[in-house]
Amino acid sequence: MIGTDIKEVSIYRNGCIVRRGATVHLEAGIQSIEIAGLNAPNGMQVSSDSVRLFVPEGISGTNVQVENPDADDIRKATAELQDGIRKKENEIEVLSIQKELWTDNSNFTANNSATVEGISAYIEKLPERLESIYAKTEKLTKELTQLKEDLGKRTTELRQQLVRADLTAAQPGDYPIEITYFVQGASWTPFYEIHTEEDSEDITVKLRCRIVQITNEDWKGVKLSLYSTDPSLSGTIPTLRPSYLNFEVQRPTTQRFAAAKMSRNVSYEAARAVMDEEVCDEEAPMEMMGAGMMMNQVSFGGAQVNNDDTAVEYVLGGTWDLAKGKEIICDLTSQTVKSRYHVITVPKIDTCAYLAAEVATSDIEQLYDTEASIYIKGAFMGNAWISPDPSKDTYDISLGKDETVKVERKQTRKYTQNVLLKGQKKTELEYEITVTSRKPRTTQLTVLDQIPVSNDKAIIVENDELSSGEFDEKTGQVKWEISLESGEKAVKKLAYSVSYPKDKRVIL
C-alpha cells in the first residue's frame, strides 16, 4: 500500500480537485501497486470517473481501477481495537461496582455484628481503597479514549477508496507518481471590502474570500487555487419595478385572501474537470488542473489572476494549512477606481437614504453578487450586498445608509369621480417628497419614484405633475437629480390620474 500526501488543491464554488503525490519503488518489468489517500467527507465517495494517475516518462501504466472498501474487511482489520475497547469498558465497570460496594459497606448502622475494631480498620482502609480505584479508573479512561481515537483514525483510513494499477518500468528505481480526483467537501465564497474617504474621487475595492473544507483530513503545506462561478444574491439598494395596472378579478372571498407562497431556488453550478485519460505524461497534470482552459495571465496583488472566457482562476501564493471543518480568509485582488459620490433614495419603498459610489462597471475586474464590508475613513460602517449588472455602463456601490439626509414621502391627495359622458371613473393621486440635507458640504441626491404603467388599453394613466423629473414611459420610473447645500430642503410633487370603466375596479 502506497501512502500519498496532498500537494495541490483546486477549489471550485462547490467541490475541489485534489492532487496527491508519492514516491514508489519499482522493479524492472510489470508490477501491481495500490495507492491510498482518496479521502472524501463522511458518507460520500470519490467519483471514480474523475480519478487520474500520472507517471513520469519511461513508466507506462494500465488497468487503472478504483476500488471501494469492503465492510467485512474493515470489521476484521479493526477487530483487535474493538476488543481492546470492550475490555477497557469492562474493567472500568468493575471498578465502578467496587467503588459502590466500598461506599455502601461504610454504613454500619444496620450491621449489629460490627465491632469497634472492625469499624476502625474499615474506615482506615476506605480512603486508600477509593483513591486506588479512582487512579485506576482515570488511567483506564485515558487508555479507552486513546483506543477510540485509534479506532476512528483506522476506520477512516480503511474506508478510503484505493487506486490499483499495473506499472511497467524499464529500469528499477524510485519514481514519483501523482493522482488527482474530484471530491465534494470544499468551497469558497467571495466577499468585498470597500474603502473610501468620501471626500476623494477614488475608492478601493478589495476582493477577499472564505475557504472551508470538510474532506475528512487536514490540509498541510498545500498549494491552493480557486475557480469562480456566478452566484446570485440580492442587492441592498431597493430596485424600483414597474407598477402595472390591471382590472381586479372578482373571486370568492376564500380565494381572494388566500396566501400565495413563493420559493426561490438559487443553484450553483459545480465545476467538474473533464477526465478523459487514465494514465498521462508527467507534464499532463497542469492541463488537467486547468480543466483544459487556455488562460491569459494577469497579475494582481494578493493572488495571480488567470482570466478565461468562462471562468476566473485565482492562484494563491505560498502554501496553506487548513484543518477539516475550519475556515481561512485570504486576499485575492485590490484595485482603486474613480467614482462619483451621491445619495440615493427610493421613498416609495424605503424612506432611508443610501450613500453610493457610482463607478464604471468596466473598471471592476471581477464582479460577484455577494456581501461587502464598508469602511469610510477607516471606520467600519456595516455590510451591504453588491449586485452589479455588467450590461450597464455604471453601477452604484452601496456604502450604507446615510443618516445625514432625511426623506419624507406622503400622499396629499386621492380623489375619485365619475365621468358621466364617458362611463368612466377617474382617480387623481398626488404625492409630496421632501428631502433635507444636514451634510456639511454640497450633496448630490438621486430620488427615484414612479407612476403606475397601464397594462390594459381600457386603463388610461396621465401625468399631471412630475416636478421636472426624468420620466421613463416603459417602466414608469421618475428620477430627480438634486443638488442640496447644507441645511437646504427640496420638495418634489408627483401627481397622476387613472381613468377606467366605472363597472370595473382597479387597485391603486
HELIX and SHEET records of a PDB file:
HELIX    1   1 SER A   48  SER A   50  5                                   3    
HELIX    2   2 ALA A   71  ALA A   77  1                                   7    
HELIX    3   3 ALA A   79  ASP A  104  1                                  26    
HELIX    4   4 VAL A  116  ARG A  159  1                                  44    
HELIX    5   5 THR A  253  ARG A  256  1                                   4    
HELIX    6   6 PRO A  285  MET A  289  1                                   5    
HELIX    7   7 THR A  361  ASP A  363  5                                   3    
HELIX    8   8 LEU A  420  LYS A  422  5                                   3    
SHEET    1   A 9 VAL A 279  CYS A 280  0                                        
SHEET    2   A 9 ARG A  52  PHE A  54  1                                        
SHEET    3   A 9 GLY A 173  VAL A 183 -1                                        
SHEET    4   A 9 CYS A  16  LEU A  26 -1                                        
SHEET    5   A 9 ASP A   5  ILE A  11 -1                                        
SHEET    6   A 9 TRP A 219  TYR A 227  1                                        
SHEET    7   A 9 VAL A 312  LEU A 316 -1                                        
SHEET    8   A 9 ALA A 303  ASN A 307 -1                                        
SHEET    9   A 9 ASN A 296  SER A 299 -1                                        
SHEET    1   B 7 VAL A 279  CYS A 280  0                                        
SHEET    2   B 7 ARG A  52  PHE A  54  1                                        
SHEET    3   B 7 GLY A 173  VAL A 183 -1                                        
SHEET    4   B 7 CYS A  16  LEU A  26 -1                                        
SHEET    5   B 7 ASP A   5  ILE A  11 -1                                        
SHEET    6   B 7 TRP A 219  TYR A 227  1                                        
SHEET    7   B 7 TRP A 320  LEU A 322 -1                                        
SHEET    1   C 3 GLY A  29  LEU A  38  0                                        
SHEET    2   C 3 GLN A 161  ALA A 169 -1                                        
SHEET    3   C 3 ILE A  59  GLU A  67 -1                                        
SHEET    1   D 5 GLU A 327  LYS A 338  0                                        
SHEET    2   D 5 ASP A 202  GLN A 213 -1                                        
SHEET    3   D 5 ALA A 186  THR A 196 -1                                        
SHEET    4   D 5 THR A 370  ILE A 376  1                                        
SHEET    5   D 5 ALA A 379  ILE A 386 -1                                        
SHEET    1   E 2 TYR A 244  LEU A 245  0                                        
SHEET    2   E 2 VAL A 453  SER A 454  1                                        
SHEET    1   F 6 THR A 394  LYS A 401  0                                        
SHEET    2   F 6 ASP A 350  ALA A 360 -1                                        
SHEET    3   F 6 ARG A 340  VAL A 346 -1                                        
SHEET    4   F 6 THR A 443  GLN A 450  1                                        
SHEET    5   F 6 GLN A 477  LEU A 484 -1                                        
SHEET    6   F 6 GLU A 470  PHE A 471 -1                                        
SHEET    1   G 4 VAL A 405  VAL A 419  0                                        
SHEET    2   G 4 GLN A 424  SER A 437 -1                                        
SHEET    3   G 4 LYS A 489  PRO A 501 -1                                        
SHEET    4   G 4 ILE A 460  GLU A 465 -1                                        
END                                                                             
